[in-house]
Amino acid sequence: MGLSTSCAGSSPHSSRPNGDCRTEAVLACSQQCSKESTRDMKGFHEVKTTSWSPAQSKKQLQQAQRVVDQTLQVLAMGVPVRLPHKDVEHKLCVSQDCKTLELHMGSGDTGQQMRIPLSQVVDISFGASPDSLVLRFSDPLCREALELTFLDEDQRLQVALTLKVLRARLQ
């Protein structure tokens, strides 16, 4: 897969979140990323800088809304996730009012639940592996970044889009 330094995500434990894709990053990536790559990062950077502008077509908005709606249904039931260095599967859920994430750890009555208000999530970025997502929190929450590993990359992308949409609705 051969990610270059311009394409690689930052460490989930760094205090500074990944910045927006800037023109320089797109140019650097287009010069270094392989066109044959299955995860065409060059195309990803170009799409990120162009298609998420306010000038989205009606079709693009409908497709994005469909993904968000489907993912919300799945999140209501719970999406299986793993935490780094843990071999136990947890469930990531969203509250009924779509304002709080809930991470159910353990099983049954012995399990714990971590509640994360979406208003306190300041950054949602991709982790080092193709199926991980990193959540960073505001200072009042006093919590380290949380890296979640999903079953596959598609699920990670769908959850990332949905969380960004939910967070934007709260602001």
N, C-alpha and C positions, 0 to 999 in steps of 0.2 A: 504494500500500500504506500509506503514511502512518503510520509508527511514531511514537509519541509518546516523549518522553524517559523515561517510566516503563517503556516496553516495550523500548527499544533496549538492546542488549547493551553491555558495557563494551569498551574497547579491548583487543585481544589482548595488548598490550604492557604493560598496567597491572599492577602487582604485586598488586592486590587483586582477587580473582575476583568474579564476579557473586554477589550474595547470594541467599538463598532468597526466594521470592515471599512477601512478608508481606501481611497484611490491607490495610495502607495502599496497597501497590503494586497489589493487586487492585482496590481502590476507585478509585484514581487511573486505572488502566487502563480500568476499566469506564466511567468518565466520559469518557475521551478517545478510545478505540478505536471505530472504525466497526463497526457490526453487519453491514454488507454486505461487509466485508473477506473475501477468500478465505482468509486466514490469521487467523481470528478469534482475536486475541490475548487478548481478554477471556476467551474460553472456555479458552484455553491456561492462563492464570493460575489460573482456577477449578479446572481439572482438576488442575494441578500441586499445588495446596494441599489438594485433597480426595481425589482418587482414589489417590494414592500413599501413603495411610496404611496402617497395619497391617491395616485392616479391608477389604482388597481381597476381592472375591468370587472364588470358585474359578474362574469363567469368565475373569475378568480376569487372574488369575495364569497360567492355561493359555495365554491369548493372548500374554501377555508372554513366556512361556517358549518358545513356538513361534517368535516373532520372534527371540529370542536364539539359539535353535538354528539357524535358517536363516542368520542373519547370521554365526555362527561358521563355518559351512560355507563361506560366501563369503569370509570373512576368511582361512580356511586356504589358499585359492587366491590371494588377493590382490585387494584393492579398489583400483581406479584413483583416485588423488587428485592434486591439484596443490598446490603451495606458492605463497604470494603472490609476485607479481612474477616468477614462473618460468613459462615456456611449455612445460615438459617434464612429461610425465605420469610419476608415480611409483606404486608399489604399496605399500599398507598391508596388512600381514599380522599374524597372531597366531601365536605359537609353539605347538608341539604341546601343551605343558602349560598353555596359556592364561594364562601369567604375564608374558609379554613381548610388546610390540608391536615389529614390525620394519618400518622404512620403507626400501624398496628404491629407491635413486635411480640413474638411469642404466639402461643395458641391458647384458645379457650379462656378460662377464667384466670389463668396464671399470666396471661399476656399483659404487656404494658401498652400505653398509647401516648404518642407524642403529638401534640396539637401545635400547628404552625399557622398563625394568621397570614394570609396571602399579602396583607398590607405590609408585613414585615419582611417579605422577600424582596430584596433589592436587585438581585441578578439571578438569571437562569441561563446557564451556559453548558456547553458540551464538555464532558470529562475527557480523560486520556483515552479511554477505550471507546469503540464505536457504539456501545450500548449503554453508556453512562451519562448521567446528567448531574450537574452540580448546582445546588441552591445556596445562595449567600444571603445573609440576613442583615437587617439594620442593627445599629449599635444597641438600641434599647432591648433587643431580644437577647443579647449577650450569648450568642450561640455560634459555634464554629460552623464553617461551611459543611454542607451535608451532600455527600456523593451517593447517588442512587444508581444501581445497575438494573437495567430492564432485561426482558427476555430477548429482545432483538432491537435493531436500530430503528425500525419503523415505529415500534411502540414508543421508543424514546422521543422520536421526532414529534409524534402525535401528542404526547404528554407535554412536551416543551411548548408547542404551539398553544395548546389549551391553557396551560398555566400563564403564559404571557398574555393571552386574551383576557383571562379572568383578572389578572393583576391590573391590566389597563382599564378594565371596567370599574375597578375600585378607586381609581385616581380621578 
